[in-house]
Amino acid sequence: MMSPRRPSSSPSSRCLLLGFILLLVLLALSTSARATGVFKVRRKFVGRRPTVGDLRAHDSRRHSRILSAVDLPLGGLGLPTDTGLYFAEIGIGMPSKKYYVQVDTGSDILWVNCISCKRCPRKSDLGVELTLYDPKASGSGSLVSCQEKFCVSTYGDIPGCEANLPCQYSVMYGDGSSTSGYFVTDTIQYNQVSGNHQTKPSNSSMISQLASSGKVSKIFAHCLDTINGGGIFTIGHVVQPKVKTTPLVPDQPHYNVNLKAIEVGGAFLQLPTDLFDTGDKKGTIIDSGTTLSYLPEVAYKALMSAVLSNRPDLSFFTNQDFLCFRYTGSVDDGFPEVVFHFENSLLLNVYPHDYLFQNGDNIYCVGWQNGGLQSKDGKDMFLLGGSSSIKIRDDKSGAIYTVDAHNISSGRRLQLGRSILLLLPTLLCYFIC
């Protein structure tokens, strides 16, 4: 994969990022019943109205990572909020220290920066202090060897593995950056989530490790409020809404679903039959870490043609790479409804006020993006962002539930009074900055 080069403030210098990845392995809760947690979530752009350029820039960085083995922001160039829209507050170590992490269904490894990192940011534009992890300062941390079950189940038999050698991790990015390191164990405490829990379907994800401990059901749900900049994230048992479900595609690194057809104003788009196939760099992915929705070029052009076919009176212009126009009426009255048809007859209704966003007085822009203009690795994928609906993922039944988006007024706090034991791999990240 080749990802776009990240912006540079000093192109000739090289930076060393020391961080570590947090992987959940055991829940230290009561064994009498499985727990359920509901977290409050905060949005990256809360407190200010993001420009469409902000959203596109975020998604561009996101897409350069989504096809890799780990969702990894390459620190040292700016604030941690450059890497995600929603973040959570957790406690790590004994005694516990506060950390902020991104909530993201497209990643499988939870990580924070290490104390050895000299250029990692200490404060974000959200007004929160950022803590660097010091393994020597935690009384509950210990090294994970390459012979331990977690390491073998995650990476298989490791050549040259001997007693007391660490469980190592490594990945290379298309822009030349790389990460490597080793795992340690430590404890994590959950209080109130402020918005990167990794829930990607892999053995190393937080959800998978929680479920393997037998303390929670392998199910999670998230509801992201794009209006007020908040939401909730739930793990464990979830009261399922009375809606239809669609199964996940098995053996995929991300949450792939089977999109069958697209309907505009009651008429189905005529698209190539293989466009919806799932395969290498193809298919439909649900990802809360992506803000907008991206369609393959052939689908995007057909969709836009159908949506705008009855509006010859409009004059279009480009604003920050978005297709925009002036309109004084109600968009719900003047434009058609779009319906995405998924397997098992699950329908996702997208109304004009969902896919047309206001970008000034009487100016509307189209929120859908042409995936063909993104990285070549993602040009044939349908990538559905996290702001369109509530999503519930049940790993046991292999289903995703969707509910039309709505405002969120409140959410219960997580009632976990004890600690959770984690696996934490330390990592080195070399990159041009």
TORKOL-4160 file (C-alpha; in steps of 0.2 Angstrom, whole numbers, padded with zeros to 4 digits, m for minus):
433
<pt num="1" X="0000" Y="0000" Z="0000"/>
<pt num="2" X="0006" Y="0018" Z="m0004"/>
<pt num="3" X="m0001" Y="0031" Z="0008"/>
<pt num="4" X="0000" Y="0050" Z="0005"/>
<pt num="5" X="0014" Y="0059" Z="0013"/>
<pt num="6" X="0010" Y="0068" Z="0029"/>
<pt num="7" X="0013" Y="0087" Z="0030"/>
<pt num="8" X="0030" Y="0092" Z="0035"/>
<pt num="9" X="0037" Y="0106" Z="0045"/>
<pt num="10" X="0055" Y="0102" Z="0044"/>
<pt num="11" X="0057" Y="0090" Z="0029"/>
<pt num="12" X="0076" Y="0087" Z="0032"/>
<pt num="13" X="0075" Y="0081" Z="0050"/>
<pt num="14" X="0071" Y="0064" Z="0057"/>
<pt num="15" X="0061" Y="0061" Z="0072"/>
<pt num="16" X="0060" Y="0046" Z="0084"/>
<pt num="17" X="0043" Y="0042" Z="0091"/>
<pt num="18" X="0042" Y="0031" Z="0106"/>
<pt num="19" X="0025" Y="0025" Z="0111"/>
<pt num="20" X="0016" Y="0009" Z="0116"/>
<pt num="21" X="0001" Y="m0001" Z="0111"/>
<pt num="22" X="m0012" Y="m0006" Z="0124"/>
<pt num="23" X="m0021" Y="m0023" Z="0121"/>
<pt num="24" X="m0034" Y="m0029" Z="0133"/>
<pt num="25" X="m0032" Y="m0047" Z="0139"/>
<pt num="26" X="m0042" Y="m0049" Z="0156"/>
<pt num="27" X="m0056" Y="m0040" Z="0165"/>
<pt num="28" X="m0053" Y="m0040" Z="0183"/>
<pt num="29" X="m0072" Y="m0038" Z="0188"/>
<pt num="30" X="m0084" Y="m0049" Z="0198"/>
<pt num="31" X="m0085" Y="m0067" Z="0191"/>
<pt num="32" X="m0104" Y="m0068" Z="0195"/>
<pt num="33" X="m0110" Y="m0059" Z="0179"/>
<pt num="34" X="m0105" Y="m0052" Z="0163"/>
<pt num="35" X="m0103" Y="m0033" Z="0164"/>
<pt num="36" X="m0110" Y="m0020" Z="0152"/>
<pt num="37" X="m0103" Y="m0003" Z="0151"/>
<pt num="38" X="m0110" Y="0013" Z="0143"/>
<pt num="39" X="m0097" Y="0027" Z="0140"/>
<pt num="40" X="m0099" Y="0045" Z="0136"/>
<pt num="41" X="m0091" Y="0051" Z="0120"/>
<pt num="42" X="m0084" Y="0068" Z="0115"/>
<pt num="43" X="m0081" Y="0073" Z="0097"/>
<pt num="44" X="m0064" Y="0080" Z="0091"/>
<pt num="45" X="m0072" Y="0096" Z="0084"/>
<pt num="46" X="m0083" Y="0100" Z="0099"/>
<pt num="47" X="m0083" Y="0118" Z="0103"/>
<pt num="48" X="m0080" Y="0124" Z="0085"/>
<pt num="49" X="m0088" Y="0121" Z="0068"/>
<pt num="50" X="m0076" Y="0111" Z="0057"/>
<pt num="51" X="m0073" Y="0116" Z="0039"/>
<pt num="52" X="m0076" Y="0104" Z="0026"/>
<pt num="53" X="m0057" Y="0105" Z="0023"/>
<pt num="54" X="m0055" Y="0099" Z="0041"/>
<pt num="55" X="m0066" Y="0083" Z="0038"/>
<pt num="56" X="m0057" Y="0079" Z="0021"/>
<pt num="57" X="m0040" Y="0081" Z="0029"/>
<pt num="58" X="m0045" Y="0070" Z="0043"/>
<pt num="59" X="m0052" Y="0057" Z="0031"/>
<pt num="60" X="m0037" Y="0058" Z="0020"/>
<pt num="61" X="m0025" Y="0054" Z="0034"/>
<pt num="62" X="m0037" Y="0040" Z="0040"/>
<pt num="63" X="m0038" Y="0032" Z="0023"/>
<pt num="64" X="m0019" Y="0031" Z="0023"/>
<pt num="65" X="m0019" Y="0020" Z="0038"/>
<pt num="66" X="m0035" Y="0010" Z="0037"/>
<pt num="67" X="m0028" Y="m0003" Z="0024"/>
<pt num="68" X="m0013" Y="m0006" Z="0036"/>
<pt num="69" X="m0011" Y="m0018" Z="0050"/>
<pt num="70" X="m0013" Y="m0005" Z="0064"/>
<pt num="71" X="m0022" Y="0012" Z="0065"/>
<pt num="72" X="m0007" Y="0023" Z="0070"/>
<pt num="73" X="m0005" Y="0042" Z="0071"/>
<pt num="74" X="0013" Y="0046" Z="0068"/>
<pt num="75" X="0016" Y="0059" Z="0082"/>
<pt num="76" X="0028" Y="0073" Z="0083"/>
<pt num="77" X="0020" Y="0084" Z="0069"/>
<pt num="78" X="0006" Y="0091" Z="0079"/>
<pt num="79" X="m0008" Y="0088" Z="0091"/>
<pt num="80" X="m0016" Y="0070" Z="0094"/>
<pt num="81" X="m0033" Y="0077" Z="0088"/>
<pt num="82" X="m0026" Y="0077" Z="0070"/>
<pt num="83" X="m0028" Y="0058" Z="0070"/>
<pt num="84" X="m0047" Y="0055" Z="0075"/>
<pt num="85" X="m0064" Y="0062" Z="0078"/>
<pt num="86" X="m0069" Y="0055" Z="0095"/>
<pt num="87" X="m0058" Y="0052" Z="0110"/>
<pt num="88" X="m0059" Y="0042" Z="0127"/>
<pt num="89" X="m0052" Y="0045" Z="0144"/>
<pt num="90" X="m0044" Y="0030" Z="0152"/>
<pt num="91" X="m0033" Y="0026" Z="0167"/>
<pt num="92" X="m0017" Y="0016" Z="0165"/>
<pt num="93" X="m0005" Y="0009" Z="0177"/>
<pt num="94" X="m0004" Y="0007" Z="0196"/>
<pt num="95" X="m0005" Y="0021" Z="0202"/>
<pt num="96" X="m0017" Y="0025" Z="0188"/>
<pt num="97" X="m0013" Y="0040" Z="0176"/>
<pt num="98" X="m0025" Y="0048" Z="0164"/>
<pt num="99" X="m0024" Y="0045" Z="0145"/>
<pt num="100" X="m0034" Y="0051" Z="0130"/>
<pt num="101" X="m0037" Y="0038" Z="0116"/>
<pt num="102" X="m0047" Y="0038" Z="0100"/>
<pt num="103" X="m0063" Y="0028" Z="0098"/>
<pt num="104" X="m0062" Y="0019" Z="0081"/>
<pt num="105" X="m0070" Y="0003" Z="0074"/>
<pt num="106" X="m0057" Y="0003" Z="0060"/>
<pt num="107" X="m0042" Y="m0002" Z="0072"/>
<pt num="108" X="m0037" Y="m0016" Z="0082"/>
<pt num="109" X="m0023" Y="m0009" Z="0093"/>
<pt num="110" X="m0025" Y="0003" Z="0107"/>
<pt num="111" X="m0009" Y="0014" Z="0111"/>
<pt num="112" X="m0002" Y="0029" Z="0119"/>
<pt num="113" X="0015" Y="0038" Z="0118"/>
<pt num="114" X="0029" Y="0033" Z="0129"/>
<pt num="115" X="0040" Y="0043" Z="0141"/>
<pt num="116" X="0055" Y="0041" Z="0130"/>
<pt num="117" X="0047" Y="0051" Z="0116"/>
<pt num="118" X="0055" Y="0068" Z="0116"/>
<pt num="119" X="0044" Y="0077" Z="0103"/>
<pt num="120" X="0027" Y="0070" Z="0107"/>
<pt num="121" X="0014" Y="0083" Z="0111"/>
<pt num="122" X="0010" Y="0086" Z="0130"/>
<pt num="123" X="m0006" Y="0096" Z="0127"/>
<pt num="124" X="m0020" Y="0096" Z="0114"/>
<pt num="125" X="m0031" Y="0109" Z="0107"/>
<pt num="126" X="m0045" Y="0101" Z="0117"/>
<pt num="127" X="m0037" Y="0109" Z="0132"/>
<pt num="128" X="m0032" Y="0092" Z="0140"/>
<pt num="129" X="m0015" Y="0087" Z="0146"/>
<pt num="130" X="m0007" Y="0072" Z="0138"/>
<pt num="131" X="0002" Y="0060" Z="0148"/>
<pt num="132" X="0017" Y="0050" Z="0142"/>
<pt num="133" X="0018" Y="0032" Z="0148"/>
<pt num="134" X="0032" Y="0027" Z="0159"/>
<pt num="135" X="0033" Y="0008" Z="0162"/>
<pt num="136" X="0045" Y="0010" Z="0176"/>
<pt num="137" X="0033" Y="0021" Z="0185"/>
<pt num="138" X="0019" Y="0008" Z="0185"/>
<pt num="139" X="0019" Y="m0006" Z="0199"/>
<pt num="140" X="0008" Y="m0017" Z="0188"/>
<pt num="141" X="0018" Y="m0018" Z="0172"/>
<pt num="142" X="0027" Y="m0033" Z="0166"/>
<pt num="143" X="0035" Y="m0039" Z="0150"/>
<pt num="144" X="0026" Y="m0051" Z="0138"/>
<pt num="145" X="0038" Y="m0064" Z="0131"/>
<pt num="146" X="0037" Y="m0071" Z="0113"/>
<pt num="147" X="0032" Y="m0088" Z="0121"/>
<pt num="148" X="0016" Y="m0082" Z="0129"/>
<pt num="149" X="m0001" Y="m0088" Z="0122"/>
<pt num="150" X="m0006" Y="m0070" Z="0117"/>
<pt num="151" X="0010" Y="m0068" Z="0106"/>
<pt num="152" X="0009" Y="m0085" Z="0098"/>
<pt num="153" X="m0010" Y="m0083" Z="0095"/>
<pt num="154" X="m0008" Y="m0066" Z="0087"/>
<pt num="155" X="0008" Y="m0068" Z="0077"/>
<pt num="156" X="0010" Y="m0087" Z="0076"/>
<pt num="157" X="0027" Y="m0096" Z="0080"/>
<pt num="158" X="0041" Y="m0084" Z="0080"/>
<pt num="159" X="0058" Y="m0089" Z="0073"/>
<pt num="160" X="0072" Y="m0088" Z="0086"/>
<pt num="161" X="0060" Y="m0086" Z="0101"/>
<pt num="162" X="0068" Y="m0090" Z="0117"/>
<pt num="163" X="0063" Y="m0088" Z="0135"/>
<pt num="164" X="0063" Y="m0070" Z="0141"/>
<pt num="165" X="0063" Y="m0063" Z="0124"/>
<pt num="166" X="0049" Y="m0050" Z="0121"/>
<pt num="167" X="0034" Y="m0051" Z="0110"/>
<pt num="168" X="0038" Y="m0039" Z="0096"/>
<pt num="169" X="0028" Y="m0030" Z="0084"/>
<pt num="170" X="0032" Y="m0021" Z="0068"/>
<pt num="171" X="0023" Y="m0013" Z="0053"/>
<pt num="172" X="0028" Y="m0003" Z="0038"/>
<pt num="173" X="0018" Y="0011" Z="0030"/>
<pt num="174" X="0017" Y="0016" Z="0012"/>
<pt num="175" X="0024" Y="0034" Z="0016"/>
<pt num="176" X="0041" Y="0026" Z="0022"/>
<pt num="177" X="0036" Y="0027" Z="0041"/>
<pt num="178" X="0037" Y="0012" Z="0052"/>
<pt num="179" X="0034" Y="0006" Z="0069"/>
<pt num="180" X="0041" Y="m0008" Z="0080"/>
<pt num="181" X="0042" Y="m0013" Z="0098"/>
<pt num="182" X="0037" Y="m0026" Z="0111"/>
<pt num="183" X="0022" Y="m0029" Z="0123"/>
<pt num="184" X="0021" Y="m0027" Z="0141"/>
<pt num="185" X="0006" Y="m0030" Z="0153"/>
<pt num="186" X="m0002" Y="m0016" Z="0164"/>
<pt num="187" X="m0019" Y="m0012" Z="0171"/>
<pt num="188" X="m0032" Y="0000" Z="0163"/>
<pt num="189" X="m0046" Y="0009" Z="0172"/>
<pt num="190" X="m0062" Y="0014" Z="0164"/>
<pt num="191" X="m0072" Y="0029" Z="0171"/>
<pt num="192" X="m0080" Y="0040" Z="0159"/>
<pt num="193" X="m0076" Y="0040" Z="0140"/>
<pt num="194" X="m0074" Y="0056" Z="0132"/>
<pt num="195" X="m0075" Y="0049" Z="0114"/>
<pt num="196" X="m0049" Y="0028" Z="0103"/>
<pt num="197" X="m0055" Y="0011" Z="0108"/>
<pt num="198" X="m0051" Y="m0001" Z="0095"/>
<pt num="199" X="m0065" Y="m0013" Z="0091"/>
<pt num="200" X="m0059" Y="m0020" Z="0074"/>
<pt num="201" X="m0063" Y="m0039" Z="0072"/>
<pt num="202" X="m0046" Y="m0046" Z="0077"/>
<pt num="203" X="m0039" Y="m0056" Z="0092"/>
<pt num="204" X="m0029" Y="m0041" Z="0098"/>
<pt num="205" X="m0044" Y="m0029" Z="0098"/>
<pt num="206" X="m0051" Y="m0023" Z="0115"/>
<pt num="207" X="m0068" Y="m0031" Z="0112"/>
<pt num="208" X="m0060" Y="m0048" Z="0107"/>
<pt num="209" X="m0049" Y="m0048" Z="0123"/>
<pt num="210" X="m0063" Y="m0043" Z="0134"/>
<pt num="211" X="m0074" Y="m0057" Z="0127"/>
<pt num="212" X="m0060" Y="m0070" Z="0128"/>
<pt num="213" X="m0060" Y="m0066" Z="0147"/>
<pt num="214" X="m0078" Y="m0071" Z="0148"/>
<pt num="215" X="m0083" Y="m0055" Z="0157"/>
<pt num="216" X="m0093" Y="m0047" Z="0144"/>
<pt num="217" X="m0102" Y="m0052" Z="0128"/>
<pt num="218" X="m0094" Y="m0050" Z="0112"/>
<pt num="219" X="m0104" Y="m0035" Z="0107"/>
<pt num="220" X="m0103" Y="m0017" Z="0106"/>
<pt num="221" X="m0113" Y="m0002" Z="0100"/>
<pt num="222" X="m0109" Y="0016" Z="0097"/>
<pt num="223" X="m0120" Y="0032" Z="0094"/>
<pt num="224" X="m0111" Y="0047" Z="0088"/>
<pt num="225" X="m0119" Y="0064" Z="0089"/>
<pt num="226" X="m0113" Y="0075" Z="0075"/>
<pt num="227" X="m0124" Y="0090" Z="0080"/>
<pt num="228" X="m0118" Y="0092" Z="0099"/>
<pt num="229" X="m0102" Y="0083" Z="0097"/>
<pt num="230" X="m0104" Y="0069" Z="0109"/>
<pt num="231" X="m0112" Y="0052" Z="0110"/>
<pt num="232" X="m0110" Y="0035" Z="0119"/>
<pt num="233" X="m0100" Y="0019" Z="0117"/>
<pt num="234" X="m0106" Y="0003" Z="0124"/>
<pt num="235" X="m0098" Y="m0014" Z="0127"/>
<pt num="236" X="m0105" Y="m0030" Z="0133"/>
<pt num="237" X="m0124" Y="m0034" Z="0133"/>
<pt num="238" X="m0134" Y="m0021" Z="0122"/>
<pt num="239" X="m0153" Y="m0020" Z="0121"/>
<pt num="240" X="m0155" Y="m0024" Z="0103"/>
<pt num="241" X="m0167" Y="m0012" Z="0094"/>
<pt num="242" X="m0182" Y="m0019" Z="0084"/>
<pt num="243" X="m0174" Y="m0018" Z="0067"/>
<pt num="244" X="m0168" Y="m0029" Z="0054"/>
<pt num="245" X="m0150" Y="m0035" Z="0054"/>
<pt num="246" X="m0136" Y="m0038" Z="0041"/>
<pt num="247" X="m0122" Y="m0050" Z="0043"/>
<pt num="248" X="m0104" Y="m0046" Z="0043"/>
<pt num="249" X="m0093" Y="m0053" Z="0029"/>
<pt num="250" X="m0082" Y="m0067" Z="0038"/>
<pt num="251" X="m0063" Y="m0067" Z="0038"/>
<pt num="252" X="m0061" Y="m0048" Z="0034"/>
<pt num="253" X="m0049" Y="m0037" Z="0043"/>
<pt num="254" X="m0062" Y="m0023" Z="0045"/>
<pt num="255" X="m0081" Y="m0023" Z="0047"/>
<pt num="256" X="m0087" Y="m0027" Z="0030"/>
<pt num="257" X="m0105" Y="m0029" Z="0025"/>
<pt num="258" X="m0113" Y="m0034" Z="0009"/>
<pt num="259" X="m0120" Y="m0019" Z="0000"/>
<pt num="260" X="m0132" Y="m0025" Z="m0014"/>
<pt num="261" X="m0139" Y="m0010" Z="m0022"/>
<pt num="262" X="m0142" Y="0009" Z="m0022"/>
<pt num="263" X="m0159" Y="0017" Z="m0025"/>
<pt num="264" X="m0162" Y="0035" Z="m0029"/>
<pt num="265" X="m0180" Y="0042" Z="m0028"/>
<pt num="266" X="m0187" Y="0025" Z="m0031"/>
<pt num="267" X="m0176" Y="0019" Z="m0045"/>
<pt num="268" X="m0161" Y="0008" Z="m0044"/>
<pt num="269" X="m0145" Y="0013" Z="m0050"/>
<pt num="270" X="m0138" Y="0003" Z="m0065"/>
<pt num="271" X="m0121" Y="m0002" Z="m0059"/>
<pt num="272" X="m0108" Y="m0016" Z="m0063"/>
<pt num="273" X="m0113" Y="m0032" Z="m0055"/>
<pt num="274" X="m0096" Y="m0035" Z="m0048"/>
<pt num="275" X="m0095" Y="m0017" Z="m0040"/>
<pt num="276" X="m0102" Y="m0024" Z="m0023"/>
<pt num="277" X="m0091" Y="m0039" Z="m0022"/>
<pt num="278" X="m0080" Y="m0041" Z="m0007"/>
<pt num="279" X="m0061" Y="m0044" Z="m0010"/>
<pt num="280" X="m0044" Y="m0037" Z="m0010"/>
<pt num="281" X="m0047" Y="m0018" Z="m0008"/>
<pt num="282" X="m0065" Y="m0020" Z="m0013"/>
<pt num="283" X="m0081" Y="m0021" Z="m0003"/>
<pt num="284" X="m0091" Y="m0010" Z="0009"/>
<pt num="285" X="m0083" Y="m0005" Z="0026"/>
<pt num="286" X="m0092" Y="0003" Z="0041"/>
<pt num="287" X="m0079" Y="0014" Z="0050"/>
<pt num="288" X="m0083" Y="0026" Z="0064"/>
<pt num="289" X="m0066" Y="0034" Z="0062"/>
<pt num="290" X="m0070" Y="0041" Z="0044"/>
<pt num="291" X="m0081" Y="0056" Z="0044"/>
<pt num="292" X="m0088" Y="0057" Z="0027"/>
<pt num="293" X="m0094" Y="0043" Z="0015"/>
<pt num="294" X="m0084" Y="0037" Z="0000"/>
<pt num="295" X="m0090" Y="0028" Z="m0015"/>
<pt num="296" X="m0081" Y="0020" Z="m0030"/>
<pt num="297" X="m0080" Y="0033" Z="m0044"/>
<pt num="298" X="m0093" Y="0024" Z="m0055"/>
<pt num="299" X="m0105" Y="0023" Z="m0041"/>
<pt num="300" X="m0102" Y="0041" Z="m0036"/>
<pt num="301" X="m0105" Y="0048" Z="m0054"/>
<pt num="302" X="m0121" Y="0037" Z="m0056"/>
<pt num="303" X="m0128" Y="0043" Z="m0039"/>
<pt num="304" X="m0124" Y="0061" Z="m0042"/>
<pt num="305" X="m0132" Y="0061" Z="m0059"/>
<pt num="306" X="m0148" Y="0053" Z="m0052"/>
<pt num="307" X="m0149" Y="0065" Z="m0037"/>
<pt num="308" X="m0146" Y="0081" Z="m0048"/>
<pt num="309" X="m0156" Y="0075" Z="m0063"/>
<pt num="310" X="m0171" Y="0085" Z="m0059"/>
<pt num="311" X="m0161" Y="0101" Z="m0054"/>
<pt num="312" X="m0156" Y="0109" Z="m0071"/>
<pt num="313" X="m0159" Y="0126" Z="m0063"/>
<pt num="314" X="m0144" Y="0125" Z="m0051"/>
<pt num="315" X="m0127" Y="0132" Z="m0054"/>
<pt num="316" X="m0113" Y="0122" Z="m0047"/>
<pt num="317" X="m0096" Y="0127" Z="m0040"/>
<pt num="318" X="m0082" Y="0119" Z="m0030"/>
<pt num="319" X="m0079" Y="0124" Z="m0013"/>
<pt num="320" X="m0064" Y="0115" Z="m0004"/>
<pt num="321" X="m0066" Y="0101" Z="m0017"/>
<pt num="322" X="m0084" Y="0099" Z="m0013"/>
<pt num="323" X="m0098" Y="0101" Z="m0026"/>
<pt num="324" X="m0109" Y="0115" Z="m0020"/>
<pt num="325" X="m0124" Y="0126" Z="m0026"/>
<pt num="326" X="m0135" Y="0140" Z="m0020"/>
<pt num="327" X="m0152" Y="0135" Z="m0014"/>
<pt num="328" X="m0166" Y="0144" Z="m0004"/>
<pt num="329" X="m0179" Y="0131" Z="m0002"/>
<pt num="330" X="m0180" Y="0115" Z="0008"/>
<pt num="331" X="m0168" Y="0102" Z="0002"/>
<pt num="332" X="m0179" Y="0088" Z="0008"/>
<pt num="333" X="m0193" Y="0094" Z="m0004"/>
<pt num="334" X="m0181" Y="0097" Z="m0018"/>
<pt num="335" X="m0170" Y="0082" Z="m0019"/>
<pt num="336" X="m0173" Y="0063" Z="m0018"/>
<pt num="337" X="m0171" Y="0051" Z="m0004"/>
<pt num="338" X="m0157" Y="0038" Z="m0006"/>
<pt num="339" X="m0158" Y="0020" Z="0000"/>
<pt num="340" X="m0144" Y="0008" Z="0002"/>
<pt num="341" X="m0149" Y="m0010" Z="0001"/>
<pt num="342" X="m0139" Y="m0022" Z="0012"/>
<pt num="343" X="m0140" Y="m0041" Z="0013"/>
<pt num="344" X="m0155" Y="m0048" Z="0023"/>
<pt num="345" X="m0166" Y="m0034" Z="0016"/>
<pt num="346" X="m0158" Y="m0021" Z="0028"/>
<pt num="347" X="m0161" Y="m0003" Z="0021"/>
<pt num="348" X="m0152" Y="0012" Z="0026"/>
<pt num="349" X="m0162" Y="0028" Z="0021"/>
<pt num="350" X="m0152" Y="0043" Z="0018"/>
<pt num="351" X="m0162" Y="0059" Z="0017"/>
<pt num="352" X="m0157" Y="0075" Z="0008"/>
<pt num="353" X="m0153" Y="0084" Z="0024"/>
<pt num="354" X="m0141" Y="0070" Z="0028"/>
<pt num="355" X="m0131" Y="0070" Z="0012"/>
<pt num="356" X="m0132" Y="0089" Z="0008"/>
<pt num="357" X="m0124" Y="0100" Z="0021"/>
<pt num="358" X="m0125" Y="0118" Z="0023"/>
<pt num="359" X="m0109" Y="0128" Z="0020"/>
<pt num="360" X="m0115" Y="0146" Z="0022"/>
<pt num="361" X="m0130" Y="0156" Z="0019"/>
<pt num="362" X="m0141" Y="0147" Z="0006"/>
<pt num="363" X="m0126" Y="0137" Z="0001"/>
<pt num="364" X="m0127" Y="0118" Z="0001"/>
<pt num="365" X="m0113" Y="0105" Z="m0003"/>
<pt num="366" X="m0114" Y="0086" Z="m0007"/>
<pt num="367" X="m0107" Y="0076" Z="0007"/>
<pt num="368" X="m0103" Y="0060" Z="m0003"/>
<pt num="369" X="m0085" Y="0059" Z="m0009"/>
<pt num="370" X="m0078" Y="0051" Z="m0025"/>
<pt num="371" X="m0067" Y="0037" Z="m0019"/>
<pt num="372" X="m0058" Y="0037" Z="m0035"/>
<pt num="373" X="m0050" Y="0053" Z="m0030"/>
<pt num="374" X="m0043" Y="0045" Z="m0014"/>
<pt num="375" X="m0028" Y="0034" Z="m0012"/>
<pt num="376" X="m0027" Y="0020" Z="m0026"/>
<pt num="377" X="m0029" Y="0007" Z="m0012"/>
<pt num="378" X="m0047" Y="0013" Z="m0008"/>
<pt num="379" X="m0054" Y="0019" Z="m0024"/>
<pt num="380" X="m0065" Y="0003" Z="m0027"/>
<pt num="381" X="m0071" Y="0003" Z="m0009"/>
<pt num="382" X="m0088" Y="0009" Z="m0001"/>
<pt num="383" X="m0082" Y="0017" Z="0015"/>
<pt num="384" X="m0097" Y="0022" Z="0026"/>
<pt num="385" X="m0092" Y="0035" Z="0039"/>
<pt num="386" X="m0098" Y="0035" Z="0057"/>
<pt num="387" X="m0110" Y="0050" Z="0057"/>
<pt num="388" X="m0125" Y="0042" Z="0047"/>
<pt num="389" X="m0133" Y="0031" Z="0060"/>
<pt num="390" X="m0132" Y="0021" Z="0076"/>
<pt num="391" X="m0123" Y="0005" Z="0074"/>
<pt num="392" X="m0123" Y="m0011" Z="0085"/>
<pt num="393" X="m0110" Y="m0024" Z="0081"/>
<pt num="394" X="m0113" Y="m0042" Z="0088"/>
<pt num="395" X="m0098" Y="m0053" Z="0086"/>
<pt num="396" X="m0107" Y="m0068" Z="0092"/>
<pt num="397" X="m0121" Y="m0068" Z="0080"/>
<pt num="398" X="m0111" Y="m0059" Z="0067"/>
<pt num="399" X="m0124" Y="m0045" Z="0064"/>
<pt num="400" X="m0124" Y="m0026" Z="0063"/>
<pt num="401" X="m0140" Y="m0016" Z="0068"/>
<pt num="402" X="m0143" Y="0001" Z="0061"/>
<pt num="403" X="m0154" Y="0015" Z="0068"/>
<pt num="404" X="m0158" Y="0031" Z="0060"/>
<pt num="405" X="m0147" Y="0045" Z="0067"/>
<pt num="406" X="m0155" Y="0056" Z="0080"/>
<pt num="407" X="m0149" Y="0069" Z="0093"/>
<pt num="408" X="m0142" Y="0062" Z="0110"/>
<pt num="409" X="m0146" Y="0070" Z="0126"/>
<pt num="410" X="m0138" Y="0059" Z="0139"/>
<pt num="411" X="m0130" Y="0043" Z="0142"/>
<pt num="412" X="m0127" Y="0032" Z="0158"/>
<pt num="413" X="m0109" Y="0032" Z="0165"/>
<pt num="414" X="m0099" Y="0016" Z="0165"/>
<pt num="415" X="m0101" Y="0007" Z="0182"/>
<pt num="416" X="m0085" Y="m0002" Z="0183"/>
<pt num="417" X="m0076" Y="0000" Z="0200"/>
<pt num="418" X="m0061" Y="m0011" Z="0197"/>
<pt num="419" X="m0047" Y="m0012" Z="0185"/>
<pt num="420" X="m0044" Y="m0020" Z="0169"/>
<pt num="421" X="m0028" Y="m0029" Z="0165"/>
<pt num="422" X="m0020" Y="m0025" Z="0148"/>
<pt num="423" X="m0007" Y="m0030" Z="0137"/>
<pt num="424" X="0004" Y="m0015" Z="0132"/>
<pt num="425" X="0016" Y="m0017" Z="0118"/>
<pt num="426" X="0030" Y="m0003" Z="0118"/>
<pt num="427" X="0034" Y="0003" Z="0100"/>
<pt num="428" X="0046" Y="0013" Z="0091"/>
<pt num="429" X="0041" Y="0024" Z="0076"/>
<pt num="430" X="0053" Y="0031" Z="0064"/>
<pt num="431" X="0047" Y="0044" Z="0051"/>
<pt num="432" X="0052" Y="0059" Z="0041"/>
<pt num="433" X="0045" Y="0075" Z="0050"/>
